[in-house]
Amino acid sequence: MPKEKEPSFEKALEELESIVQDMENNEPDLADLMEKYSRGVILSQKCMKSLERAEKAMDLMVKKENDKVQELELKIERD
């Protein structure tokens, strides 16, 4: 069986929002609730990993000066 392709960040977030909305607006039975919760945890972890990778990529800024490349740490204010 071929490995299922992971959804993009946007698709994962969209599915996670849909799950949350469905859980808030409906009264799923316990089995359905547990299945949705489990899928939501997986999607949430995937989104967090994507955001962490993006944040690490943003921590370095590349600057070209006098035909030399220089990496500078990008300071991002945090909450």
Steps between C-alpha positions, in 0.01 A plus 500: 500500500653838400576747773238774527638845413498744793269797453647847457492736797200679354306177436586365848386823665182504293419141600580573865267803498228286341539235771480759778194662345329162458576403861365834626184505288397134509465233763711215364487161668797400713671290230473784245616752758809293583582453131468873431703589809777261396509641146499852642804426717690365199409804289587737785845342538560522126406869498726573798796326333441700182491825697818408690682428171380832357612684813849345484526597134406856588762519774775548243507784256747489216665823397726548201759771547812563291438172311509305827206327660446568867245331723343716767268387773154639445352625825129427523307638794307236686181536702 
